[in-house]
């Protein structure tokens, strides 16, 4: 009888340890929509921060940026020729060149070759 309780205890402990280990190794992904934006600035100002090499404060942060749509690509849109935005859910057909947009997304860095700031997981907030 005691052996039976010991085996049940061991099975429950192993199961709990497996659940904790799984959640530690594979945490839930970030939801940028639910996060509070850390910074709010124009696309031009965001670009200037990165071109002056003090833009590291924005990397992997939820930010809000505004600007004029200057180019629409199959996978992304560009604000003021300076910021490339990858949208989560908005169809590109609803966006027109010359529209002013406010975008909330995650800044993933600066592309030195193309000289643009990149933002992903973005949504239109205006």
N, CA, C and O atoms as a printed pandas DataFrame, in Angstrom:
     atom_number atom_name residue_name chain_id  residue_number  x_coord  y_coord  z_coord
0              1         N          UNK        A               1    0.816   -1.186    0.000
1              2        CA          UNK        A               1    0.000    0.000    0.000
2              3         C          UNK        A               1    0.871    1.265    0.000
3              4         O          UNK        A               1    0.591    2.217   -0.728
4              5         N          UNK        A               2    1.919    1.265    0.815
5              6        CA          UNK        A               2    2.809    2.411    0.872
6              7         C          UNK        A               2    3.570    2.559   -0.448
7              8         O          UNK        A               2    3.867    3.667   -0.896
8              9         N          UNK        A               3    3.874    1.414   -1.054
9             10        CA          UNK        A               3    4.587    1.463   -2.328
10            11         C          UNK        A               3    3.715    2.101   -3.416
11            12         O          UNK        A               3    4.217    2.823   -4.277
12            13         N          UNK        A               4    2.458    1.840   -3.371
13            14        CA          UNK        A               4    1.502    2.391   -4.327
14            15         C          UNK        A               4    1.440    3.917   -4.205
15            16         O          UNK        A               4    1.435    4.622   -5.214
16            17         N          UNK        A               5    1.392    4.427   -2.968
17            18        CA          UNK        A               5    1.374    5.870   -2.754
18            19         C          UNK        A               5    2.694    6.504   -3.193
19            20         O          UNK        A               5    2.709    7.613   -3.727
20            21         N          UNK        A               6    3.775    5.809   -2.968
21            22        CA          UNK        A               6    5.080    6.314   -3.385
22            23         C          UNK        A               6    5.150    6.421   -4.908
23            24         O          UNK        A               6    5.665    7.413   -5.423
24            25         N          UNK        A               7    4.650    5.431   -5.638
25            26        CA          UNK        A               7    4.642    5.476   -7.100
26            27         C          UNK        A               7    3.732    6.595   -7.619
27            28         O          UNK        A               7    4.074    7.262   -8.595
28            29         N          UNK        A               8    2.594    6.802   -6.983
29            30        CA          UNK        A               8    1.700    7.902   -7.379
30            31         C          UNK        A               8    2.367    9.247   -7.130
31            32         O          UNK        A               8    2.260   10.152   -7.958
32            33         N          UNK        A               9    3.049    9.389   -6.008
33            34        CA          UNK        A               9    3.757   10.628   -5.689
34            35         C          UNK        A               9    4.863   10.899   -6.715
35            36         O          UNK        A               9    5.035   12.032   -7.165
36            37         N          UNK        A              10    5.595    9.874   -7.073
37            38        CA          UNK        A              10    6.676   10.025   -8.054
38            39         C          UNK        A              10    6.101   10.400   -9.421
39            40         O          UNK        A              10    6.659   11.256  -10.108
40            41         N          UNK        A              11    5.006    9.781   -9.821
41            42        CA          UNK        A              11    4.374   10.092  -11.109
42            43         C          UNK        A              11    3.888   11.539  -11.154
43            44         O          UNK        A              11    4.066   12.228  -12.159
44            45         N          UNK        A              12    3.276   11.995  -10.065
45            46        CA          UNK        A              12    2.798   13.379  -10.001
46            47         C          UNK        A              12    3.976   14.352  -10.010
47            48         O          UNK        A              12    3.914   15.384  -10.679
48            49         N          UNK        A              13    5.033   14.043   -9.287
49            50        CA          UNK        A              13    6.216   14.909   -9.243
50            51         C          UNK        A              13    6.883   14.994  -10.612
51            52         O          UNK        A              13    7.286   16.079  -11.032
52            53         N          UNK        A              14    7.006   13.879  -11.306
53            54        CA          UNK        A              14    7.609   13.877  -12.647
54            55         C          UNK        A              14    6.731   14.680  -13.615
55            56         O          UNK        A              14    7.251   15.441  -14.432
56            57         N          UNK        A              15    5.416   14.517  -13.531
57            58        CA          UNK        A              15    4.506   15.280  -14.392
58            59         C          UNK        A              15    4.611   16.778  -14.138
59            60         O          UNK        A              15    4.661   17.568  -15.081
60            61         N          UNK        A              16    4.644   17.170  -12.871
61            62        CA          UNK        A              16    4.774   18.593  -12.534
62            63         C          UNK        A              16    6.110   19.143  -13.013
63            64         O          UNK        A              16    6.173   20.257  -13.534
64            65         N          UNK        A              17    7.157   18.384  -12.843
65            66        CA          UNK        A              17    8.485   18.803  -13.301
66            67         C          UNK        A              17    8.518   18.941  -14.826
67            68         O          UNK        A              17    9.154   19.857  -15.349
68            69         N          UNK        A              18    7.849   18.053  -15.532
69            70        CA          UNK        A              18    7.798   18.132  -16.994
70            71         C          UNK        A              18    7.057   19.390  -17.445
71            72         O          UNK        A              18    7.490   20.057  -18.384
72            73         N          UNK        A              19    5.958   19.716  -16.794
73            74        CA          UNK        A              19    5.204   20.923  -17.140
74            75         C          UNK        A              19    6.029   22.182  -16.883
75            76         O          UNK        A              19    6.078   23.076  -17.728
76            77         N          UNK        A              20    6.670   22.254  -15.734
77            78        CA          UNK        A              20    7.512   23.414  -15.407
78            79         C          UNK        A              20    8.675   23.527  -16.387
79            80         O          UNK        A              20    8.999   24.624  -16.841
80            81         N          UNK        A              21    9.298   22.408  -16.713
81            82        CA          UNK        A              21   10.403   22.422  -17.666
82            83         C          UNK        A              21    9.963   22.873  -19.046
83            84         O          UNK        A              21   10.668   23.645  -19.695
84            85         N          UNK        A              22    8.819   22.407  -19.503
85            86        CA          UNK        A              22    8.312   22.799  -20.818
86            87         C          UNK        A              22    8.032   24.291  -20.868
87            88         O          UNK        A              22    8.407   24.957  -21.832
88            89         N          UNK        A              23    7.380   24.823  -19.845
89            90        CA          UNK        A              23    7.071   26.260  -19.821
90            91         C          UNK        A              23    8.321   27.115  -19.686
91            92         O          UNK        A              23    8.335   28.263  -20.130
92            93         N          UNK        A              24    9.363   26.576  -19.083
93            94        CA          UNK        A              24   10.623   27.307  -18.981
94            95         C          UNK        A              24   11.341   27.335  -20.331
95            96         O          UNK        A              24   11.859   28.374  -20.741
96            97         N          UNK        A              25   11.371   26.200  -21.015
97            98        CA          UNK        A              25   12.047   26.131  -22.311
98            99         C          UNK        A              25   11.263   26.803  -23.432
99           100         O          UNK        A              25   11.869   27.353  -24.352
100          101         N          UNK        A              26    9.942   26.774  -23.382
101          102        CA          UNK        A              26    9.096   27.321  -24.430
102          103         C          UNK        A              26    8.086   28.305  -23.838
103          104         O          UNK        A              26    6.902   27.986  -23.739
104          105         N          UNK        A              27    8.544   29.503  -23.442
105          106        CA          UNK        A              27    7.619   30.478  -22.862
106          107         C          UNK        A              27    6.671   31.016  -23.938
107          108         O          UNK        A              27    6.931   30.873  -25.133
108          109         N          UNK        A              28    5.576   31.631  -23.505
109          110        CA          UNK        A              28    4.638   32.225  -24.446
110          111         C          UNK        A              28    5.326   33.348  -25.201
111          112         O          UNK        A              28    6.156   34.070  -24.646
112          113         N          UNK        A              29    4.973   33.489  -26.473
113          114        CA          UNK        A              29    5.584   34.558  -27.263
114          115         C          UNK        A              29    4.985   35.907  -26.843
115          116         O          UNK        A              29    3.874   35.986  -26.319
116          117         N          UNK        A              30    5.755   36.945  -27.092
117          118        CA          UNK        A              30    5.315   38.292  -26.738
118          119         C          UNK        A              30    4.141   38.706  -27.607
119          120         O          UNK        A              30    4.066   38.361  -28.786
120          121         N          UNK        A              31    3.235   39.446  -27.009
121          122        CA          UNK        A              31    2.122   40.018  -27.751
122          123         C          UNK        A              31    2.306   41.530  -27.741
123          124         O          UNK        A              31    1.960   42.197  -26.766
124          125         N          UNK        A              32    2.848   42.063  -28.820
125          126        CA          UNK        A              32    3.148   43.486  -28.907
126          127         C          UNK        A              32    1.877   44.317  -28.794
127          128         O          UNK        A              32    1.919   45.439  -28.290
128          129         N          UNK        A              33    0.744   43.783  -29.255
129          130        CA          UNK        A              33   -0.511   44.528  -29.174
130          131         C          UNK        A              33   -0.907   44.838  -27.737
131          132         O          UNK        A              33   -1.474   45.894  -27.459
132          133         N          UNK        A              34   -0.612   43.929  -26.837
133          134        CA          UNK        A              34   -0.989   44.107  -25.434
134          135         C          UNK        A              34    0.048   44.886  -24.635
135          136         O          UNK        A              34   -0.256   45.400  -23.558
136          137         N          UNK        A              35    1.274   44.978  -25.155
137          138        CA          UNK        A              35    2.325   45.694  -24.427
138          139         C          UNK        A              35    2.125   47.201  -24.522
139          140         O          UNK        A              35    1.592   47.719  -25.503
140          141         N          UNK        A              36    2.557   47.871  -23.500
141          142        CA          UNK        A              36    2.544   49.332  -23.483
142          143         C          UNK        A              36    3.742   49.821  -24.304
143          144         O          UNK        A              36    4.854   49.316  -24.146
144          145         N          UNK        A              37    3.512   50.801  -25.178
145          146        CA          UNK        A              37    4.602   51.339  -25.993
146          147         C          UNK        A              37    5.585   52.097  -25.104
147          148         O          UNK        A              37    5.181   52.913  -24.276
148          149         N          UNK        A              38    6.865   51.825  -25.282
149          150        CA          UNK        A              38    7.912   52.439  -24.481
150          151         C          UNK        A              38    8.259   53.831  -25.016
151          152         O          UNK        A              38    8.538   54.746  -24.241
152          153         N          UNK        A              39    8.241   53.985  -26.344
153          154        CA          UNK        A              39    8.596   55.250  -26.988
154          155         C          UNK        A              39    7.549   55.597  -28.041
155          156         O          UNK        A              39    6.935   54.711  -28.635
156          157         N          UNK        A              40    7.353   56.897  -28.264
157          158        CA          UNK        A              40    6.474   57.369  -29.318
158          159         C          UNK        A              40    7.185   58.514  -30.035
159          160         O          UNK        A              40    7.469   59.551  -29.434
160          161         N          UNK        A              41    7.474   58.319  -31.332
161          162        CA          UNK        A              41    8.198   59.325  -32.091
162          163         C          UNK        A              41    7.929   59.162  -33.574
163          164         O          UNK        A              41    7.411   58.133  -34.007
164          165         N          UNK        A              42    8.280   60.177  -34.355
165          166        CA          UNK        A              42    8.050   60.141  -35.797
166          167         C          UNK        A              42    9.053   59.206  -36.459
167          168         O          UNK        A              42   10.086   58.869  -35.880
168          169         N          UNK        A              43    8.735   58.795  -37.676
169          170        CA          UNK        A              43    9.631   57.916  -38.423
170          171         C          UNK        A              43   10.963   58.610  -38.694
171          172         O          UNK        A              43   12.018   57.979  -38.626
172          173         N          UNK        A              44   10.917   59.894  -38.997
173          174        CA          UNK        A              44   12.142   60.644  -39.272
174          175         C          UNK        A              44   13.032   60.700  -38.027
175          176         O          UNK        A              44   14.243   60.497  -38.120
176          177         N          UNK        A              45   12.440   60.972  -36.875
177          178        CA          UNK        A              45   13.214   61.052  -35.633
178          179         C          UNK        A              45   13.781   59.686  -35.248
179          180         O          UNK        A              45   14.909   59.598  -34.763
180          181         N          UNK        A              46   13.014   58.631  -35.459
181          182        CA          UNK        A              46   13.500   57.281  -35.183
182          183         C          UNK        A              46   14.711   56.975  -36.055
183          184         O          UNK        A              46   15.711   56.446  -35.568
184          185         N          UNK        A              47   14.628   57.304  -37.338
185          186        CA          UNK        A              47   15.746   57.097  -38.251
186          187         C          UNK        A              47   16.974   57.896  -37.803
187          188         O          UNK        A              47   18.090   57.377  -37.834
188          189         N          UNK        A              48   16.783   59.134  -37.394
189          190        CA          UNK        A              48   17.908   59.966  -36.956
190          191         C          UNK        A              48   18.610   59.370  -35.741
191          192         O          UNK        A              48   19.836   59.425  -35.647
192          193         N          UNK        A              49   17.845   58.802  -34.813
193          194        CA          UNK        A              49   18.455   58.152  -33.643
194          195         C          UNK        A              49   19.380   57.019  -34.074
195          196         O          UNK        A              49   20.487   56.882  -33.553
196          197         N          UNK        A              50   18.924   56.207  -35.025
197          198        CA          UNK        A              50   19.739   55.084  -35.471
198          199         C          UNK        A              50   20.918   55.532  -36.320
199          200         O          UNK        A              50   21.999   54.951  -36.220
200          201         N          UNK        A              51   20.739   56.544  -37.145
201          202        CA          UNK        A              51   21.849   56.990  -37.991
202          203         C          UNK        A              51   22.928   57.681  -37.161
203          204         O          UNK        A              51   24.086   57.727  -37.575
204          205         N          UNK        A              52   22.568   58.215  -36.003
205          206        CA          UNK        A              52   23.551   58.807  -35.092
206          207         C          UNK        A              52   24.104   57.780  -34.113
207          208         O          UNK        A              52   24.853   58.123  -33.198
208          209         N          UNK        A              53   23.731   56.517  -34.310
209          210        CA          UNK        A              53   24.197   55.387  -33.510
210          211         C          UNK        A              53   23.816   55.455  -32.031
211          212         O          UNK        A              53   24.547   54.950  -31.179
212          213         N          UNK        A              54   22.688   56.069  -31.727
213          214        CA          UNK        A              54   22.178   56.002  -30.356
214          215         C          UNK        A              54   20.750   55.444  -30.366
215          216         O          UNK        A              54   19.913   55.832  -29.551
216          217         N          UNK        A              55   20.494   54.539  -31.292
217          218        CA          UNK        A              55   19.175   53.935  -31.407
218          219         C          UNK        A              55   19.024   52.604  -30.707
219          220         O          UNK        A              55   17.972   51.971  -30.795
220          221         N          UNK        A              56   20.072   52.168  -30.009
221          222        CA          UNK        A              56   19.998   50.865  -29.330
222          223         C          UNK        A              56   18.910   50.804  -28.268
223          224         O          UNK        A              56   18.456   49.717  -27.912
224          225         N          UNK        A              57   18.492   51.943  -27.764
225          226        CA          UNK        A              57   17.448   51.974  -26.738
226          227         C          UNK        A              57   16.089   51.522  -27.283
227          228         O          UNK        A              57   15.196   51.188  -26.505
228          229         N          UNK        A              58   15.925   51.508  -28.606
229          230        CA          UNK        A              58   14.653   51.140  -29.216
230          231         C          UNK        A              58   14.578   49.675  -29.616
231          232         O          UNK        A              58   13.486   49.155  -29.844
232          233         N          UNK        A              59   15.714   49.003  -29.704
233          234        CA          UNK        A              59   15.737   47.624  -30.195
234          235         C          UNK        A              59   14.981   46.703  -29.250
235          236         O          UNK        A              59   15.176   46.731  -28.035
236          237         N          UNK        A              60   14.108   45.881  -29.839
237          238        CA          UNK        A              60   13.267   44.903  -29.142
238          239         C          UNK        A              60   12.294   45.568  -28.163
239          240         O          UNK        A              60   11.904   44.964  -27.164
240          241         N          UNK        A              61   11.912   46.797  -28.451
241          242        CA          UNK        A              61   10.949   47.530  -27.636
242          243         C          UNK        A              61    9.679   47.773  -28.454
243          244         O          UNK        A              61    9.729   47.907  -29.677
244          245         N          UNK        A              62    8.559   47.827  -27.768
245          246        CA          UNK        A              62    7.306   48.203  -28.423
246          247         C          UNK        A              62    7.306   49.720  -28.567
247          248         O          UNK        A              62    7.431   50.442  -27.578
248          249         N          UNK        A              63    7.165   50.202  -29.803
249          250        CA          UNK        A              63    7.187   51.641  -30.046
250          251         C          UNK        A              63    6.007   52.041  -30.924
251          252         O          UNK        A              63    5.421   51.219  -31.629
252          253         N          UNK        A              64    5.681   53.324  -30.859
253          254        CA          UNK        A              64    4.672   53.910  -31.740
254          255         C          UNK        A              64    5.390   54.928  -32.602
255          256         O          UNK        A              64    6.107   55.790  -32.094
256          257         N          UNK        A              65    5.196   54.826  -33.906
257          258        CA          UNK        A              65    5.828   55.769  -34.825
258          259         C          UNK        A              65    4.806   56.242  -35.856
259          260         O          UNK        A              65    3.883   55.510  -36.214
260          261         N          UNK        A              66    4.983   57.465  -36.323
261          262        CA          UNK        A              66    4.080   58.050  -37.301
262          263         C          UNK        A              66    4.862   58.513  -38.518
263          264         O          UNK        A              66    6.043   58.848  -38.424
264          265         N          UNK        A              67    4.200   58.527  -39.642
265          266        CA          UNK        A              67    4.841   59.011  -40.851
266          267         C          UNK        A              67    3.956   58.828  -42.061
267          268         O          UNK        A              67    2.867   58.262  -41.975
268          269         N          UNK        A              68    4.443   59.318  -43.196
269          270        CA          UNK        A              68    3.723   59.233  -44.461
270          271         C          UNK        A              68    4.166   57.980  -45.199
271          272         O          UNK        A              68    5.360   57.693  -45.289
272          273         N          UNK        A              69    3.204   57.236  -45.724
273          274        CA          UNK        A              69    3.503   56.034  -46.498
274          275         C          UNK        A              69    4.129   56.477  -47.815
275          276         O          UNK        A              69    3.518   57.229  -48.574
276          277         N          UNK        A              70    5.342   56.015  -48.084
277          278        CA          UNK        A              70    6.040   56.399  -49.309
278          279         C          UNK        A              70    6.194   55.246  -50.287
279          280         O          UNK        A              70    6.452   55.462  -51.471
280          281         N          UNK        A              71    6.036   54.027  -49.798
281          282        CA          UNK        A              71    6.175   52.870  -50.680
282          283         C          UNK        A              71    5.411   51.701  -50.078
283          284         O          UNK        A              71    5.392   51.511  -48.861
284          285         N          UNK        A              72    4.785   50.924  -50.949
285          286        CA          UNK        A              72    4.062   49.729  -50.509
286          287         C          UNK        A              72    4.646   48.545  -51.261
287          288         O          UNK        A              72    4.723   48.543  -52.490
288          289         N          UNK        A              73    5.050   47.550  -50.506
289          290        CA          UNK        A              73    5.709   46.359  -51.020
290          291         C          UNK        A              73    4.775   45.178  -50.739
291          292         O          UNK        A              73    3.788   45.345  -50.023
292          293         N          UNK        A              74    5.055   43.997  -51.279
293          294        CA          UNK        A              74    4.217   42.830  -51.010
294          295         C          UNK        A              74    4.203   42.464  -49.533
295          296         O          UNK        A              74    3.165   42.066  -49.004
296          297         N          UNK        A              75    5.341   42.594  -48.862
297          298        CA          UNK        A              75    5.427   42.167  -47.475
298          299         C          UNK        A              75    5.471   43.314  -46.486
299          300         O          UNK        A              75    5.303   43.085  -45.288
300          301         N          UNK        A              76    5.688   44.535  -46.937
301          302        CA          UNK        A              76    5.873   45.631  -45.987
302          303         C          UNK        A              76    5.482   46.962  -46.600
303          304         O          UNK        A              76    5.231   47.074  -47.800
304          305         N          UNK        A              77    5.440   47.968  -45.737
305          306        CA          UNK        A              77    5.231   49.349  -46.171
306          307         C          UNK        A              77    6.385   50.179  -45.631
307          308         O          UNK        A              77    7.047   49.787  -44.670
308          309         N          UNK        A              78    6.620   51.314  -46.248
309          310        CA          UNK        A              78    7.705   52.195  -45.834
310          311         C          UNK        A              78    7.129   53.540  -45.426
311          312         O          UNK        A              78    6.284   54.103  -46.122
312          313         N          UNK        A              79    7.595   54.051  -44.290
313          314        CA          UNK        A              79    7.217   55.380  -43.829
314          315         C          UNK        A              79    8.378   56.331  -44.079
315          316         O          UNK        A              79    9.497   56.075  -43.635
316          317         N          UNK        A              80    8.123   57.410  -44.778
317          318        CA          UNK        A              80    9.104   58.472  -45.039
318          319         C          UNK        A              80   10.407   57.944  -45.635
319          320         O          UNK        A              80   11.459   58.533  -45.388
320          321         N          UNK        A              81   10.382   56.889  -46.388
321          322        CA          UNK        A              81   11.563   56.259  -46.995
322          323         C          UNK        A              81   12.599   55.831  -45.957
323          324         O          UNK        A              81   13.723   55.492  -46.327
324          325         N          UNK        A              82   12.258   55.836  -44.681
325          326        CA          UNK        A              82   13.231   55.597  -43.616
326          327         C          UNK        A              82   12.925   54.378  -42.759
327          328         O          UNK        A              82   13.841   53.781  -42.194
328          329         N          UNK        A              83   11.654   53.996  -42.649
329          330        CA          UNK        A              83   11.246   52.929  -41.733
330          331         C          UNK        A              83   10.446   51.885  -42.506
331          332         O          UNK        A              83    9.454   52.210  -43.158
332          333         N          UNK        A              84   10.889   50.622  -42.429
333          334        CA          UNK        A              84   10.190   49.515  -43.061
334          335         C          UNK        A              84    9.310   48.846  -42.010
335          336         O          UNK        A              84    9.784   48.474  -40.937
336          337         N          UNK        A              85    8.031   48.698  -42.325
337          338        CA          UNK        A              85    7.056   48.147  -41.396
338          339         C          UNK        A              85    6.506   46.838  -41.956
339          340         O          UNK        A              85    6.037   46.795  -43.093
340          341         N          UNK        A              86    6.563   45.770  -41.157
341          342        CA          UNK        A              86    5.909   44.506  -41.493
342          343         C          UNK        A              86    4.658   44.402  -40.640
343          344         O          UNK        A              86    4.740   44.255  -39.420
344          345         N          UNK        A              87    3.495   44.478  -41.283
345          346        CA          UNK        A              87    2.220   44.468  -40.576
346          347         C          UNK        A              87    1.766   43.052  -40.258
347          348         O          UNK        A              87    2.058   42.108  -40.991
348          349         N          UNK        A              88    1.043   42.923  -39.143
349          350        CA          UNK        A              88    0.512   41.621  -38.746
350          351         C          UNK        A              88   -0.724   41.240  -39.535
351          352         O          UNK        A              88   -0.784   40.147  -40.100
352          353         N          UNK        A              89   -1.715   42.125  -39.584
353          354        CA          UNK        A              89   -3.007   41.694  -40.072
354          355         C          UNK        A              89   -3.679   42.603  -41.095
355          356         O          UNK        A              89   -4.609   42.153  -41.764
356          357         N          UNK        A              90   -3.269   43.828  -41.248
357          358        CA          UNK        A              90   -3.951   44.750  -42.137
358          359         C          UNK        A              90   -3.583   44.460  -43.592
359          360         O          UNK        A              90   -2.403   44.422  -43.939
360          361         N          UNK        A              91   -4.589   44.256  -44.438
361          362        CA          UNK        A              91   -4.277   44.051  -45.857
362          363         C          UNK        A              91   -3.672   45.317  -46.454
363          364         O          UNK        A              91   -4.100   46.428  -46.143
364          365         N          UNK        A              92   -2.680   45.138  -47.306
365          366        CA          UNK        A              92   -2.006   46.285  -47.911
366          367         C          UNK        A              92   -2.924   47.045  -48.872
367          368         O          UNK        A              92   -2.650   48.199  -49.200
368          369         N          UNK        A              93   -4.005   46.414  -49.323
369          370        CA          UNK        A              93   -4.908   47.072  -50.267
370          371         C          UNK        A              93   -5.636   48.257  -49.626
371          372         O          UNK        A              93   -6.090   49.156  -50.333
372          373         N          UNK        A              94   -5.751   48.265  -48.304
373          374        CA          UNK        A              94   -6.415   49.364  -47.605
374          375         C          UNK        A              94   -5.502   50.572  -47.415
375          376         O          UNK        A              94   -5.968   51.649  -47.046
376          377         N          UNK        A              95   -4.215   50.400  -47.663
377          378        CA          UNK        A              95   -3.241   51.460  -47.441
378          379         C          UNK        A              95   -2.843   52.053  -48.786
379          380         O          UNK        A              95   -2.581   51.324  -49.743
380          381         N          UNK        A              96   -2.800   53.367  -48.849
381          382        CA          UNK        A              96   -2.423   54.066  -50.066
382          383         C          UNK        A              96   -1.152   54.867  -49.826
383          384         O          UNK        A              96   -0.890   55.301  -48.705
384          385         N          UNK        A              97   -0.365   55.063  -50.876
385          386        CA          UNK        A              97    0.800   55.935  -50.799
386          387         C          UNK        A              97    0.293   57.342  -50.482
387          388         O          UNK        A              97   -0.749   57.759  -50.988
388          389         N          UNK        A              98    1.021   58.062  -49.657
389          390        CA          UNK        A              98    0.703   59.418  -49.190
390          391         C          UNK        A              98   -0.212   59.419  -47.963
391          392         O          UNK        A              98   -0.491   60.493  -47.430
392          393         N          UNK        A              99   -0.689   58.265  -47.495
393          394        CA          UNK        A              99   -1.469   58.206  -46.254
394          395         C          UNK        A              99   -0.540   58.465  -45.069
395          396         O          UNK        A              99    0.622   58.058  -45.085
396          397         N          UNK        A             100   -1.049   59.133  -44.055
397          398        CA          UNK        A             100   -0.309   59.282  -42.802
398          399         C          UNK        A             100   -0.801   58.221  -41.845
399          400         O          UNK        A             100   -2.000   58.106  -41.592
400          401         N          UNK        A             101    0.132   57.442  -41.311
401          402        CA          UNK        A             101   -0.224   56.335  -40.435
402          403         C          UNK        A             101    0.492   56.447  -39.102
403          404         O          UNK        A             101    1.593   56.988  -39.006
404          405         N          UNK        A             102   -0.157   55.927  -38.088
405          406        CA          UNK        A             102    0.468   55.719  -36.790
406          407         C          UNK        A             102    0.545   54.222  -36.592
407          408         O          UNK        A             102   -0.466   53.523  -36.664
408          409         N          UNK        A             103    1.744   53.732  -36.342
409          410        CA          UNK        A             103    2.021   52.304  -36.266
410          411         C          UNK        A             103    2.544   51.954  -34.876
411          412         O          UNK        A             103    3.364   52.677  -34.311
412          413         N          UNK        A             104    2.064   50.842  -34.335
413          414        CA          UNK        A             104    2.635   50.297  -33.107
414          415         C          UNK        A             104    3.245   48.951  -33.458
415          416         O          UNK        A             104    2.585   48.093  -34.044
416          417         N          UNK        A             105    4.517   48.771  -33.092
417          418        CA          UNK        A             105    5.188   47.525  -33.410
418          419         C          UNK        A             105    6.480   47.370  -32.629
419          420         O          UNK        A             105    6.807   48.182  -31.764
420          421         N          UNK        A             106    7.205   46.312  -32.952
421          422        CA          UNK        A             106    8.471   46.010  -32.276
422          423         C          UNK        A             106    9.616   46.414  -33.188
423          424         O          UNK        A             106    9.712   45.947  -34.323
424          425         N          UNK        A             107   10.475   47.276  -32.689
425          426        CA          UNK        A             107   11.642   47.723  -33.453
426          427         C          UNK        A             107   12.693   46.621  -33.404
427          428         O          UNK        A             107   13.126   46.213  -32.326
428          429         N          UNK        A             108   13.102   46.138  -34.585
429          430        CA          UNK        A             108   14.077   45.051  -34.608
430          431         C          UNK        A             108   15.466   45.512  -35.005
431          432         O          UNK        A             108   16.406   44.717  -35.019
432          433         N          UNK        A             109   15.606   46.799  -35.329
433          434        CA          UNK        A             109   16.952   47.301  -35.568
434          435         C          UNK        A             109   17.091   48.139  -36.809
435          436         O          UNK        A             109   16.108   48.581  -37.404
436          437         N          UNK        A             110   18.333   48.346  -37.187
437          438        CA          UNK        A             110   18.705   49.216  -38.289
438          439         C          UNK        A             110   19.492   48.414  -39.312
439          440         O          UNK        A             110   20.431   47.702  -38.958
440          441         N          UNK        A             111   19.117   48.525  -40.566
441          442        CA          UNK        A             111   19.822   47.856  -41.655
442          443         C          UNK        A             111   20.827   48.841  -42.241
443          444         O          UNK        A             111   20.447   49.795  -42.920
444          445         N          UNK        A             112   22.102   48.606  -41.978
445          446        CA          UNK        A             112   23.149   49.512  -42.446
446          447         C          UNK        A             112   23.254   49.544  -43.965
447          448         O          UNK        A             112   23.551   50.591  -44.541
448          449         N          UNK        A             113   23.018   48.431  -44.611
449          450        CA          UNK        A             113   23.148   48.360  -46.057
450          451         C          UNK        A             113   22.060   49.183  -46.759
451          452         O          UNK        A             113   22.352   49.972  -47.658
452          453         N          UNK        A             114   20.820   48.993  -46.344
453          454        CA          UNK        A             114   19.708   49.720  -46.953
454          455         C          UNK        A             114   19.443   51.067  -46.281
455          456         O          UNK        A             114   18.703   51.897  -46.811
456          457         N          UNK        A             115   20.041   51.276  -45.131
457          458        CA          UNK        A             115   19.862   52.492  -44.324
458          459         C          UNK        A             115   18.393   52.737  -44.003
459          460         O          UNK        A             115   17.843   53.799  -44.293
460          461         N          UNK        A             116   17.768   51.724  -43.393
461          462        CA          UNK        A             116   16.386   51.831  -42.942
462          463         C          UNK        A             116   16.251   51.188  -41.564
463          464         O          UNK        A             116   17.007   50.287  -41.203
464          465         N          UNK        A             117   15.280   51.670  -40.813
465          466        CA          UNK        A             117   14.918   51.073  -39.528
466          467         C          UNK        A             117   13.831   50.042  -39.813
467          468         O          UNK        A             117   12.950   50.282  -40.638
468          469         N          UNK        A             118   13.887   48.903  -39.139
469          470        CA          UNK        A             118   12.914   47.842  -39.378
470          471         C          UNK        A             118   12.031   47.635  -38.153
471          472         O          UNK        A             118   12.503   47.591  -37.017
472          473         N          UNK        A             119   10.739   47.508  -38.422
473          474        CA          UNK        A             119    9.745   47.251  -37.374
474          475         C          UNK        A             119    8.896   46.074  -37.830
475          476         O          UNK        A             119    8.458   46.025  -38.980
476          477         N          UNK        A             120    8.664   45.119  -36.921
477          478        CA          UNK        A             120    7.802   43.996  -37.253
478          479         C          UNK        A             120    6.681   43.884  -36.226
479          480         O          UNK        A             120    6.631   44.654  -35.267
480          481         N          UNK        A             121    5.795   42.934  -36.429
481          482        CA          UNK        A             121    4.629   42.686  -35.573
482          483         C          UNK        A             121    3.833   43.968  -35.378
483          484         O          UNK        A             121    3.369   44.250  -34.273
484          485         N          UNK        A             122    3.673   44.739  -36.438
485          486        CA          UNK        A             122    3.059   46.059  -36.339
486          487         C          UNK        A             122    1.568   46.027  -36.669
487          488         O          UNK        A             122    1.087   45.180  -37.421
488          489         N          UNK        A             123    0.874   46.969  -36.084
489          490        CA          UNK        A             123   -0.533   47.203  -36.392
490          491         C          UNK        A             123   -0.747   48.699  -36.547
491          492         O          UNK        A             123   -0.014   49.508  -35.979
492          493         N          UNK        A             124   -1.748   49.047  -37.311
493          494        CA          UNK        A             124   -2.086   50.458  -37.516
494          495         C          UNK        A             124   -2.995   50.888  -36.378
495          496         O          UNK        A             124   -3.998   50.233  -36.094
496          497         N          UNK        A             125   -2.642   51.992  -35.725
497          498        CA          UNK        A             125   -3.414   52.432  -34.558
498          499         C          UNK        A             125   -4.302   53.633  -34.843
499          500         O          UNK        A             125   -5.091   54.011  -33.977
500          501         N          UNK        A             126   -4.210   54.254  -36.021
501          502        CA          UNK        A             126   -5.091   55.406  -36.290
502          503         C          UNK        A             126   -6.204   55.038  -37.226
503          504         O          UNK        A             126   -7.035   55.883  -37.559
